[in-house]
Amino acid sequence: MALRNKLVRNKKYLLWGLAVVVVAVIVKMTLLAPPLVKVVSLQKRDLTAQVYGNGTVEAKVVVGVSSKITGRIVTLHVDQGDHVKRGQLLATLESDDLLQQQKLSEAGVSKSAANLKVEIANLQKARANLVLAKDNARRFKSLLDGGMVSRQEAEQYENVYQVAREDVARSAAMIEAVRMEQAANRAGLGFAGSKVADTRILAPMDGIIITRNLEKGATTTPGQTIFTLADPDTIWVTANVDESQLKGVAVGKSAVIMLRSSPGEQWAGQVARLGYQSDRVTEELQVNVAFKPPRVNFRLGEQAEVYITTEAKKSAPSLPSAALVTSGKKRGVWVADNGRLSFRAVTAGIRDRGDFTEITGGLDDNARVVVADPLKMAKFRDGMRVRIQ
């Protein structure tokens, strides 16, 4: 019986010992095991460095079309979304009163023209009378000198001559006055005509109607916007680019544009203009990226993303960007050699949007570069053992 109890106790100890061994093996194979990593090597790839920016679709040229006069809108000929040509009729205002003023000015011009004809005739008559009076005055002066007429009679003809001269001067002055009146009436007619023309609202340029702000029957005042017109050739994305990413961004650089309304689609673009003042809070600069070719259908204010190409290289030796880490102040990679890690400082070039980075120095083609989870890589140390996946 005692032997049996002793065997039971020994068996219990053996089981506990076996459990401890199993736990130790499991811990060693899991928690204490070298981390499992994947290795890659340098490969030649076509790389394109791109700078990201987000912003909105805007138009460089946006014009508010308004009236020069106060008037009631009687007709509207276009609506938002319509493409128009320069000089095309967009709307008309009530013009009855202005047409009457124009007719009154036309009558004034006609009247002054008739008055001018009358005064010209009067001048011609005055000149004829002057010639006759002058001859009579000269003849009676000769008769006076010969004692054939009295002095009083000769002076009467001299007075008639002087009056005839004044009549000619008066007629000439009247003609000048009528001509001035005629010029004023013509100016008034031109003013009245321009007011009538102002009742026709014309497109100031080729473009597309973005908004129609007033409807038929509304009264518009000078400067009040009736239509908003945009030039589709000047549609671009006003993007905000981080200051730290501006290297290589310049006018003329190609870009890719993506719109929120069309996920998955891309449009070609080109940098058209750079801002010269960054936002002091966000530390971003506005970059205008134009559509190439210009967009026909667009929505101003739509959210957009741009990727500006700053540099491109063919067959460049590269690694996945996730393989690069910073140790101290050096940029490099972890290399697995015989199951142990060693840090290699490298010289990095451009970074592709596909998360590949060019390696320009510090690494040979056969190096086995470790790629792992960032949290796991943060614990790497020189000489540390790893398992290759």
Number of C-alpha atoms within 10 A of each C-alpha: 6 7 8 9 10 11 12 12 11 12 12 12 12 12 11 12 12 12 12 12 12 12 12 13 13 13 12 12 11 11 9 11 14 16 17 13 17 15 16 16 17 19 14 13 17 14 23 20 21 23 22 18 23 19 20 21 22 23 22 16 13 18 19 16 20 18 21 15 16 16 19 18 22 16 15 18 11 16 15 14 15 13 17 19 13 11 12 16 16 19 21 21 25 18 19 10 10 18 16 13 19 21 15 16 22 18 14 19 21 15 16 21 16 14 18 20 14 16 20 17 14 19 21 15 15 22 18 14 19 21 13 14 21 18 15 17 21 15 14 21 21 14 15 17 13 9 10 11 14 13 14 10 13 20 15 13 20 20 13 18 22 15 16 22 18 14 19 20 15 16 21 18 14 19 21 14 15 22 16 13 19 21 14 16 22 18 14 19 21 15 15 21 18 13 18 21 16 19 22 19 23 20 22 16 15 17 23 22 24 22 17 17 12 15 15 13 14 12 15 20 15 11 13 17 17 22 23 18 27 24 18 21 18 18 25 28 34 28 25 23 24 18 14 9 15 16 9 14 19 17 14 13 16 21 23 20 23 20 21 12 12 9 8 8 11 14 15 17 25 24 21 18 16 16 12 8 10 15 12 8 6 11 13 20 22 22 27 26 31 28 23 17 11 16 14 10 8 18 14 14 13 14 18 19 21 30 22 27 22 19 17 14 14 10 11 19 22 23 24 19 17 16 21 23 18 12 14 6 7 13 15 20 26 24 23 25 14 10 14 17 20 19 20 19 19 16 13 18 15 20 22 23 16 11 11 22 25 27 23 14 12 12 20 10 9 9 16 19 25 22 22 15 11 11 8 12 19 12 8 16 14 13 13 14 19 20 14 16 8
